[in-house]
Amino acid sequence: MTLEFCPIYWVDANLLTDEPVALFSGHELNPESAFGDVLRELRHERKLSQEALALNSEVERNYISLLELGKNSASIRTLFRLCASLDVKPSDFLQRVEKRINTSQQASR
C-alpha cells in the first residue's frame, strides 16, 4: 500500500467549542496554538465570522482557520492587519498570547 500526502486537516467534532481548549492536556501550549486561541476569542467577542475577519484583514478565510487551529504562524504584517480588524493593539494581542502560554506552563507543572 502506498500512502500519498494529502493536505487535509481533520478536526475532532468534540473539540469544536467557543472556549479555548488545550489540545494536549499536561503539555505546554505552543505559541501558534495560543495565538489561535486568542484570535478566535477576540473574533467571537466582536461577533465576526472567519470570513468577515479575513475580508477586513485582506487574507483568505482558510488562513484564519489555520491560524485559529495553530497550524500556521502569522507574519508581523498579518498580525497588524488582524489587530486593526479586531480593534486591538498588537502589543495587547501578544500580551494575551503570552499570558495564555504562561497559564499553560503553570498548569502543566
Secondary structure by P-SEA (a helix, b strand, c coil): cbbbbbcbbbbcccccccccccccccccccaaaaaaaaaaaaaaaacccaaaaaaaacccaaaaaaaaaccccccaaaaaaaaaaacccaaaaaaaaaaaaaaaaaaac
